[in-house]
Amino acid sequence: MLVGVALLLDTLLHLGNMVWIGRYLGIPGILLILASARYSMRKHKLISSGKPGKLLIEHERLAWLGSLLVLVHAGIHFNAWLGWLAVVTMCINVASGLTGKYLLGRAQKRSAAKRRALADAGLSTDEIAERIHFDSLTFNLIKQWRVIHVPITLAFAGLALAHIIAISLFWNWR
């Protein structure tokens, strides 16, 4: 959906002879993505303000909107390879985040449903814990998806920074 909306917006800019607007959408896009990092900063105790649940929702929305603006900025123009590497890495990062969210949510719902079913069947707390032991191990394994998500985020950040530096050096400022 993200790519589809970006293509639609880019097409509208082209049809309205406003392609130049896309050239500048990378700036607010990156700023929104940076603002979405508040969730990670809170999670790693670098900041203490904000409720993690609300910050997660904010993280998802700001990162999605920022990614949308960056994709419109990239458009369908293939003249900056470094920028495109950053865009591809950003898309992989978004996919990683959405996949982790989906798998984690699904595992939580499934575990809760199984726990309720076993409790309804009259099993004791210890028996329930024993029966869902492997499910809880699987759930803990799924929670480790961040081990993949964080390096992808760092790769995107590095490529985006390199793109920004290259543009700053080679932009025709007149």
Phi, psi and omega in degrees: 000321180301312180294320179298315179295321178297317178296320178298311180297319178296319178298317178298320177297319179294316181295328180270011183052041179238035182301329182302331179298319180301330180300329184259355182289343177297327182294304178294331178298312179294322178297320177294319178296318177297320178296329180292345182287353177304324180299312180295321179297321178291319181297324180266013175061029174278336172228158181246354183273151177096146177270130184307320180297314179292321179294327177295315178298316178299318179302313182296315183290313181294319179295320179295312181295317177298319178296322177300312180297321178295320178295320177294321177301316179291325178057211178250027182262130184246046183258000181227096185296321179297317177298319180291326174298319178296318180295316179298316179296321177298316180296320176297320179296316177298315179299320178298315179296316180293321178295315178299317179299314181296310183296318180294316179298317180295318180295321179296315180296317181295318179295316180296320179295319180293319179298316178296317181297319179291323178293320178294333178281356175092014180284150179284169180300319179294319179295320178297315180300321179293318182290329182258014181304310182291329175296319180292326175296318178296317179300316179296325177293317179297325179297341180279005179302338178297336177299332177268319185296318183295313178297325177295319177299316180294322176297316177299314181300317180295315180293320178296317178297317177298320178297315180298317179296315180298317179297317180299323181284323189252000181294141175278097189280353182284000000 
